[in-house]
Amino acid sequence: MKHKIHFLICLCLALQLQTQAQSVKDSTVRILMIGFHFSGQLPQKDLAKRFGPSLSAGATFTWKTKQNLLFSVEGSYFFGKNVREDVVANMRNSDGVITDNEGYPADLRLTERGWNIYGNIGYLISKLGNNPNSGLFFTMGAGWMQHKVKLYDANQKIAAVKGDLKKGYDRLSGGLGFTQFVGYKYISNNRLANCYFGFEFYEGMTQSMRGFNYDTGLADNQKRLDVLIGFRFGWILPLYKRTKDFYYN
């Protein structure tokens, strides 16, 4: 008797999953999507004078309506090792070397760190998709962009960058940002493989968030246009809304 009950439960679950998969395959449904993405990016405009190529990782929460409208919130953290602007030029000697408190060559590492957050709207064109919930899509949005030069004194022997003093060199900048994305979203019929990929664009109208730069001794009042262009790949966890319940893969 116990085996028969187990068999009936498994059969019901299998039929339920098959019904849900058929629904995704045949009709447009409302979907809450949680996405995790990774990008490779190239800086443009003012950002290219300060940093080289960067990588980015982040998350997106998207609500897709039955009309294939997209509403989302996304956040990303970007980072890189290529700092083009020499923010510690005043520390270098005639040979271009930075020395520590004891007069030895210092190990001061400069890297890029930044983050952004945006609210987006968009639309999914399902005609080229494998089902009505997949296809080409585009989004656009507005939010905040922020970035800085991270200074790391590996041996902790440079007095000029101890504690809060490093803030005078980090070029922290932030401001209103805009973003656009064009790509392809794939929601599988069996809900086992769901992903998206495409090109991302970010424009930040930033300016310095520090009083002045220690290396120049001057205030930085420049209005900046910081642009990032990248290619993104993301994995999606879709939550399908039913009358009273949520089912997820």
N, C-alpha and C positions, 0 to 999 in steps of 0.2 A: 504493500500500500504506500509506504514511504517513497519507494522508487517511482511509483506512478505520479505522486504529487510533485516530486522534483522534476519529472519529465514534463508535466503540464506547465509548471512555472517557467522552465527553460523555453518551451514552445511559445508561451505567451510573450516572453521577452523578445524572442527572435521575430515573431510577427509584428510586435510593436516597433522594433528597430527598422524592419523592412518597410513598414508603413511610413515612418518618419523619413527614411531615405527616399521613398517614392515621392513624398510631398516636396522635398527639396529638389528632386529631379524634375518634377512636372510643374511646379507652381512657384511664384514669387512669395517669399515669406519674410516676416520681420525677424531680424537676427541681431542679437547683441554680440559683438566680436571683440575679444581681447587679443591684441597682437603684440608680438615681440619682434623687434627689427634690428638689423645690423647694416651699416652703410660705409662705403668708402667715399670720401669727399675731397673736392679740390676748391681752394679758396680763390676768390676773385676780388677785384677792386681794392679797397683799403686793407682788407683782411689778408690779401696775398702779400702785402708789404711786411706784414708781421709774422705770418705763419705759412708753413708749407702744407702738403696734403695731410688729411686727418682721417680718423676712424670715428664712428659714432654707434652707440647702442641705446635703445630706448623701448618705450611701450606706447601702445595706442588703444584707446577704448572707443569703439565705433558702434553706432546704432544705425542699422539699415532698415528703411521702411518698406512696405509692400510696393511703393512706387519707385523703389531703388534710389531714393534720396539717402545721402550719407551725412551723418552728424558725428563728429569725433573730437576727442581731446588727445593730444599727443605730447610726449616729453622725451627729450633726448639729451644724452651726455656725450660730448665729443672731446677728443684728445689726440695729441700728436707729439712727435719728438723734434720736429723741424721748426725751430724758432729763428726767423730771419732778421728780426729787429734786435740789434745788440743793446739791450736795456741796461747792461752793466759795463758799458764802454769806459766809464770814468774809473772803474776799479782796475783796469788793465794797465800794466806797465808798458814801457817802450817796445817790449817784445810781444805784446798782446797776451801776456800771462797774468792771471789773477793769483795773488799770493794770500796765504792765510795769516793768522795772527802771529805765527812763528816764523814767517818769511819763506815758507815752502809753497810750491805750486798747490793751489786749492782745487778741490773737486766740487765745483759748482755746476749743477745740471739745470738746464732750462727746458721746460716742456710746455705744451699747450693744454689748457683745460677750459672747458666751456659747457654751457647747457642752454636749452631753450624749451619753451612750452607754448603750445598753440591750441586755439579752438578752431575747428575746420568745418566747412560744409562741402558737399560734393555730390556727384551723380555717377551711377554705375550703368554702363551700356551693355545690356545682357545679350544682344543679338549675336555677338561673337563668342559667347561663353558656352561651356559644356552643359549648362542648365540656366534657368532664369535668374539665378543668384550669383552667377559668375560672369566675368567679362572685363572689358576695358573700363577704367574709371579714372576720374580726376577729382582732386580736392583743392581747396584754397582756404587760407585762414590768416589769422593775425594773433600776435602774442608778444613774447619777450625773448630777446637774445642777449646772452652775456658770455664774456670770455676773458681770460687773463693769461699771463705768463706765470707758470709755477716755478719758483726758485727752490732748489733742494741742495742744501749744504751737506754733502755726504758725511763729512768728518766733523761737522759742527764746530768749525774753527774760523769762521769768517764773521767778525763782529758786525760788519755793515749790513748783514741780512738776518740777524738774530731776531726772533720774535716778530713783533709788528713792524720792524724796520723794513722787512722785505716788501711790505705793501707799497713803499715808495718806488719800487722798481717793477711791480707786477703788471702795470698797464691795465688794470681792471676796467673794463668797458661794458656798457649795457644800454639797452634802449628798445624801442618799439620794433617789432619784427613782423615780417610777412612770409608766408610759405605757399608753395604750389607743389602738387604731385601729380604725375601722370604714369599710370601703370596698368597691370593686369591682376585681377583678383580671381583665385581659383578656390571654389568651395566644392569639394567632391560629393558625389551622390551618396557614397557610403559614410561620409563624415570622417574618414580616417586620415585623409591628407588635405590640408587646407593651408594655403599660402598666398603671398602676393609679392610682386616685384615691380620696379619701375624707377623713374628718375625723380629726384627731389630737388627743390630749389628753395633757398632761404635768403632773405634780404633783411639786414638789420640796420636801422638808422640809429647808431650808437654814438656814445661819447664817453670820455673818461669819467670814472666814478671816484677818482682820487683828487685831492687838493692840488698837488703838483708832483712832478717826477724828480726823484732825488738825483738822478744822473745828469739832468739838465738844469735843475734848480728852477724850472719854469712851470707855470700852470699849463695844462693841456686842454685847450678850449676847442679843439678841432671837432667838427661835425663829421662823422664817419659814415661811409656806406660799406658795410661788411656783407659779402655775398659768399654763399656756399652752394656748390653744385655737386650732387652725388648720385650714386646708384644704390638702391636699397633692396634688401630681401627680407621678408618678414614671414613669420609663422603665425597662424591664426587659431585661436580656440573659439569656435562659434557656440553660442547658446541660443537654441531655438525656442521661441516663446509659443506655448500652447495656451489653452483657455485658462488653466489654473496652475500649470506646472512649467518648469524649465527642464529641458533635456540637454545634456551636453556630452561631447565626445571625450 
